[in-house]
Amino acid sequence: MEQDQLNWIGSFTSKLLRKNFGKGPQSCQATASENHLVIYIRGFISPMEEVLIHQGQRNQVERARAVIINHVIEELTGALRARYERDVTETFDDWNFPNNSGMIMFKLDEIILEASVTVPASFTRLEQEVARISQLVQKVPDQIHIYQLSSTIYLVERIGILIPIEKALVRKGFLEELKLTKDELEKEYFHRYGKFDELLNAKVKDIFIDWDFKEDKSYMSFVVSS
């Protein structure tokens, strides 16, 4: 997948957002490495959402946005399959309303672009810090995998993250309530107590987190200053 293809994905995503929300983002940048594709979106809060957020209705904004974004992701998945003959195996997305930014992540069934950055042989200290903060909120993940997509984007995959009471809530169907609670709590802890600026040798601009509760896993992404 060459840069012009990534540019097309960013442009196509921007058009889909404009079509579905009536407002497009300021920027929409696609980055790929091996079998991961992320789309980093900036400047994307509609006037209606902004009013609701200022009135303390953030949960309602997140619920409404999730419905439309799921439709956008379905269209993007179809476009990736048709244009590049790649199947999408997993999707994650998250939005940082205070920063007016967001990220959509796709995991594909095969490598689409060889890694363009030299990845350190070990991210031991970063893994340890992710494990430490995760334990403050819930538990140390059974597995942690770190992927560096570019000089400014890191992905962290956590597998085996749910404690028994969370698994019980998932079985009873309280997925939305659990996600809203974990979203607020985990982001607060990772932003407030994490030492990621030091470990990544750069200022962390954004942290995105999403979960697949049924598969007991989560993806995080760190966006740092260049």
C-alpha positions as CSV (number, residue, x, y, z in Angstrom):
1,M,0.0,0.0,0.0
2,E,1.7,3.2,-1.2
3,Q,1.4,6.7,0.1
4,D,-1.1,7.7,-2.6
5,Q,-3.3,4.8,-1.5
6,L,-3.1,6.0,2.1
7,N,-4.0,9.5,0.9
8,W,-7.0,8.1,-0.9
9,I,-8.1,6.4,2.3
10,G,-7.8,9.6,4.3
11,S,-9.7,11.5,1.7
12,F,-12.4,8.9,1.4
13,T,-12.8,8.8,5.2
14,S,-13.2,12.6,5.3
15,K,-15.9,12.4,2.6
16,L,-17.8,9.7,4.5
17,L,-17.7,11.7,7.7
18,R,-19.0,14.8,5.9
19,K,-21.7,12.8,4.2
20,N,-22.9,11.2,7.5
21,F,-22.4,14.2,9.9
22,G,-22.9,17.1,7.6
23,K,-19.4,18.4,8.6
24,G,-16.0,17.1,7.6
25,P,-12.8,17.0,9.7
26,Q,-10.0,19.5,9.4
27,S,-7.6,16.6,8.7
28,C,-7.7,12.9,8.1
29,Q,-4.4,11.1,8.0
30,A,-4.1,7.3,7.2
31,T,-1.0,5.4,8.4
32,A,-0.2,1.7,7.8
33,S,2.4,-0.8,9.0
34,E,2.3,-4.5,8.4
35,N,-1.4,-5.5,9.0
36,H,-2.5,-2.4,10.9
37,L,-4.2,0.6,9.4
38,V,-5.0,3.7,11.5
39,I,-6.8,6.9,10.5
40,Y,-6.1,9.9,12.7
41,I,-8.8,12.5,12.6
42,R,-8.6,16.0,13.8
43,G,-11.1,18.9,14.1
44,F,-14.3,16.9,14.0
45,I,-17.0,18.1,16.4
46,S,-20.3,19.2,14.9
47,P,-22.0,22.4,16.3
48,M,-24.7,20.3,17.8
49,E,-22.2,18.0,19.6
50,E,-20.3,21.0,20.9
51,V,-23.5,22.4,22.4
52,L,-24.4,19.1,24.1
53,I,-20.8,18.6,25.4
54,H,-20.9,22.1,27.0
55,Q,-24.2,21.2,28.6
56,G,-22.7,18.1,30.2
57,Q,-24.3,15.7,27.8
58,R,-21.1,13.9,26.7
59,N,-22.5,10.4,27.1
60,Q,-25.4,11.2,24.8
61,V,-23.0,12.6,22.2
62,E,-20.8,9.4,22.5
63,R,-23.9,7.1,22.1
64,A,-25.2,9.0,19.0
65,R,-21.7,9.3,17.4
66,A,-21.1,5.6,17.9
67,V,-24.1,4.6,15.9
68,I,-23.0,6.8,12.9
69,I,-19.4,5.9,13.2
70,N,-20.2,2.2,13.1
71,H,-21.9,2.8,9.7
72,V,-18.9,4.8,8.5
73,I,-16.6,1.9,9.5
74,E,-18.8,-0.6,7.6
75,E,-18.5,1.6,4.5
76,L,-14.7,1.9,5.0
77,T,-14.4,-1.9,5.5
78,G,-16.3,-2.5,2.2
79,A,-14.1,0.0,0.4
80,L,-10.9,-1.6,1.7
81,R,-12.1,-5.0,0.6
82,A,-13.2,-3.8,-2.9
83,R,-10.3,-1.5,-3.7
84,Y,-7.4,-3.4,-2.1
85,E,-8.7,-7.0,-1.8
86,R,-8.1,-7.1,1.9
87,D,-10.4,-8.4,4.6
88,V,-10.7,-6.6,7.9
89,T,-10.6,-8.8,10.9
90,E,-11.0,-6.2,13.7
91,T,-12.0,-2.6,14.0
92,F,-11.6,-0.2,16.9
93,D,-12.3,3.5,17.3
94,D,-12.2,6.2,19.9
95,W,-12.7,10.0,20.2
96,N,-11.0,12.6,22.3
97,F,-13.5,15.4,22.6
98,P,-11.4,17.8,24.6
99,N,-8.7,17.6,21.9
100,N,-11.3,17.4,19.1
101,S,-9.6,14.3,17.6
102,G,-10.2,10.7,17.0
103,M,-8.8,7.5,15.6
104,I,-10.2,4.5,13.6
105,M,-8.1,1.4,13.6
106,F,-8.3,-1.6,11.2
107,K,-6.5,-4.9,11.6
108,L,-6.4,-6.7,8.2
109,D,-5.9,-10.3,7.3
110,E,-2.5,-9.9,5.7
111,I,0.4,-7.5,5.6
112,I,-0.4,-4.4,3.6
113,L,2.8,-2.4,4.1
114,E,6.1,-3.3,5.4
115,A,7.2,-1.5,8.5
116,S,8.8,1.8,7.6
117,V,10.3,2.6,11.0
118,T,13.0,0.7,12.9
119,V,11.2,-0.8,15.8
120,P,13.3,-1.4,18.9
121,A,13.8,-5.1,19.7
122,S,12.1,-4.6,23.0
123,F,9.5,-2.2,24.4
124,T,10.0,-3.7,27.9
125,R,9.7,-0.4,29.8
126,L,6.7,0.7,27.8
127,E,5.0,-2.7,28.4
128,Q,5.8,-2.4,32.1
129,E,4.2,1.0,32.3
130,V,1.1,-0.1,30.4
131,A,0.8,-3.1,32.8
132,R,1.3,-0.8,35.8
133,I,-1.5,1.6,34.9
134,S,-3.8,-1.2,33.8
135,Q,-3.4,-2.8,37.2
136,L,-4.4,0.4,38.9
137,V,-7.7,0.3,37.1
138,Q,-8.4,-3.4,36.8
139,K,-5.6,-6.0,36.3
140,V,-2.3,-6.6,34.6
141,P,-3.2,-7.9,31.1
142,D,-2.3,-11.5,30.2
143,Q,-0.5,-10.3,27.1
144,I,0.7,-6.9,25.9
145,H,1.9,-6.4,22.3
146,I,3.3,-3.1,21.0
147,Y,3.4,-1.9,17.4
148,Q,5.1,1.2,16.2
149,L,3.4,2.3,13.0
150,S,5.4,5.5,12.4
151,S,7.6,7.9,14.3
152,T,4.5,9.4,15.9
153,I,1.9,6.6,16.3
154,Y,2.2,3.6,18.6
155,L,-0.4,0.8,19.0
156,V,-0.7,-1.3,22.2
157,E,-2.8,-4.4,22.1
158,R,-3.9,-5.7,25.5
159,I,-5.3,-9.3,25.8
160,G,-6.9,-10.7,29.0
161,I,-7.9,-7.4,30.7
162,L,-11.3,-8.0,32.3
163,I,-11.8,-8.8,36.0
164,P,-14.6,-11.3,37.0
165,I,-17.2,-8.6,37.8
166,E,-16.6,-7.0,34.3
167,K,-17.0,-10.4,32.6
168,A,-20.3,-10.8,34.5
169,L,-21.5,-7.4,33.3
170,V,-20.6,-8.4,29.7
171,R,-22.6,-11.6,30.0
172,K,-25.6,-9.7,31.3
173,G,-25.4,-7.3,28.3
174,F,-24.2,-4.1,30.0
175,L,-21.6,-3.4,27.3
176,E,-22.5,0.2,26.8
177,E,-22.4,1.1,30.5
178,L,-19.1,-0.8,30.9
179,K,-17.5,1.0,28.0
180,L,-18.5,4.5,29.1
181,T,-17.2,3.8,32.6
182,K,-13.9,2.3,31.5
183,D,-13.4,5.0,28.9
184,E,-13.5,7.7,31.5
185,L,-11.6,5.9,34.1
186,E,-8.8,4.4,32.0
187,K,-8.1,7.6,30.1
188,E,-7.8,9.6,33.3
189,Y,-5.3,7.1,34.8
190,F,-3.2,6.8,31.6
191,H,-3.1,10.5,31.2
192,R,-2.6,11.5,34.8
193,Y,-0.3,8.7,36.1
194,G,1.5,7.4,33.1
195,K,5.1,8.3,32.3
196,F,4.7,7.9,28.5
197,D,6.4,11.3,27.5
198,E,9.6,10.0,29.1
199,L,9.4,6.5,27.8
200,L,8.6,7.6,24.2
201,N,10.9,10.5,24.3
202,A,8.2,12.8,22.9
203,K,5.1,14.7,24.1
204,V,2.0,12.5,24.0
205,K,-0.7,14.5,22.2
206,D,-3.5,11.9,22.3
207,I,-4.3,8.6,23.9
208,F,-7.1,6.5,22.3
209,I,-8.6,3.4,23.9
210,D,-11.2,1.0,22.7
211,W,-12.3,-2.5,23.8
212,D,-13.7,-5.8,22.4
213,F,-15.3,-7.1,25.6
214,K,-16.5,-10.3,24.1
215,E,-12.9,-11.2,23.1
216,D,-11.5,-9.7,26.3
217,K,-9.0,-7.4,24.6
218,S,-8.3,-3.7,24.0
219,Y,-6.3,-1.6,21.6
220,M,-4.7,1.7,22.7
221,S,-2.9,4.2,20.5
222,F,-0.5,6.9,21.5
223,V,0.0,9.9,19.2
224,V,3.2,11.8,20.0
225,S,4.7,15.1,18.7
226,S,7.0,14.7,15.8
